Amino acid sequence: MENITKTLLLCSIAVLFSPPKPQVVAPRQTIVSAAQVNGTWRSKNCNFKVWALGNQRLRVEFSGTYEYSSPAGPMANTGTGDGTAFITGNTAIFRPEGTDDECKITMTFDRARLVVKQEGSCGFGLNVTADGTYRRVSRRKPTFERSGSVHTGDQRSRS
């Protein structure tokens, strides 16, 4: 009986004097308001139109251009896509309607800019991509020109 008492006493002392376990603290998630995401965002050759719909959903329309020189003169490939994005915190995931499952566009709203990363082919047209950093050019409700579609592969002369 004395051995059991000594063992319990030693275990209690060990627990009291053992270093505390590190606590895992989840990083604070940045949450953005509708006013922080709504509007038109622009990079050099691309635009995003965004409008908060409520329930963590955003109406999104993308249009992009890839300009290049050809023997016939300046040319451009264009592409567009639109649909609904789902936002958690300050990050929205957007898959334009009509695209393959591999297409994933991550939109991160960071103060006065929108940082976009495209994964997979979204079918916007040769070399047209949503990747980039965008700045807001308007806070007004955008006029959406499409309704749930992807328009791909246009090639236009830039003359």
N, C-alpha and C positions, 0 to 999 in steps of 0.2 A: 504494500500500500504506500509505503514511504517513497518507493521508486516512481510510482505513478504521480504522486504529489510533486516530486522534484521535476519530473518531465513536464508536467503542466506549467509549473512555475517558470522553467527555462523557456518553454514555447511562448508564454505570455511576455516575458522579457524580450525575447527575440522580436516579437511583433511590435512591441513598443519602441524598440530602438532601430528597427529596420528603416531604410530610407523610404520616403513616400513614393508611391507609383506615380509616374508622370501622367498628368491628365491630358487627354486629347481634346483640344479645343477646335471646333469646326471654324473654318474661316468665315468671317462675316460676308454675307452675300449682299452685293450691291443691288438695290432695287431701284428701277427707274419708273418714272411716271409717264403717263401718256404725253404730257407736254414735252418731255425730254426725248421722245422718239418720233412724234408726229412731224410730218413735213417731207420736203424733198432734199435728198442728200446727193452730192455730186463729187466725182473724182474726175480725172482728166478726160476719160472717154466713156464713163458710165454714170448712170443715175439709178437711185432707188427712191421710190415713192412709198411712204409708210404712213399708216393710219391705225391707231389703236381701236379695236373693236370691243374690248372688254373680255373678261374671262381668260386672260392671258393669251389672247389672239391678236395678231396684227394683219392687216390687209397690206400686201406687199406687191409692188410691180418693179421689175428690173428691166433696164434697157442698156445695151452696151455696144460699143463699136471697136473694131480693130482696123486701123488705117495702115496702108502700106503702098509702096510704089511698085508699079508694074510697067512693062514695055508700052502698054497702052496709056499710061499716066497714073495719077493717084487713084487708088481704089480703097474700098472699105467693106469689111464683113460686119454684119449687124446681127443682133439677136436680142430677144426679149423673153421674159417669163413672168408669170404672176400667180398669185394664190394666197394662201393663209400661212403665216408663220406662228409658231408657238413660243412664247417668251417666258423664261424663268429668270428672275433677278434682272440682270442687264444683258442677258444673252438670248437671242432668238434663233431657232432652227427653222430654216425655210427650204422647202422642196417645191419648186414650181410645178404646177399641175401639168401632167403629161410627160414628166421626166422619168427616167429610170430610177430604181431604188438606190443606185450608187451615187446619185446627185444629192449632195447635202451642202447647204450654204449656211455657215455660222455667222451671225451678225451680232457683234458686241458693241453696245452703246457705251462710250467712254467719254463722259463730259461733253465736249463740243465736237466730237467726231464719232464716226461709225467705222469700225474695223471689220472687214469682211474676209472670210476664208472659204473658198470653194473646194469641196472634195468631190472627185469623180467628174465624169463628163455630164454636163447638163444640157447639151445639145443646142447651145446658143449660136453656133456658127464657128467656123475655123478661127482659132486663136482668140475668140471672144470669151472673157472670163469675168466673174464678179469680184475676184480677189482685189483687195486694195483698201486704202483709207479714204473715207469720204468726209466731206464737211457739209453741214446743213446750209442750204441756200434759201430755204423758205420754211416758215413754220405753219403756213396756211394748209388747209386740207387740200391734198393733191387731187387732180382730176385723173381718175383711172381710165385708161383707154382700152384695156382688155378685160376679159372676164374668164379667168381660169384657163389660160393656154400658154403654150410656148411657141414662139415664132422663131424659126431658125434659118440659118444659112443664106441670108440675103447677101448679095454682092453688088455693090453700087459704085459707079464711077464718081470720083470726087471732083470732077472738073466743073 
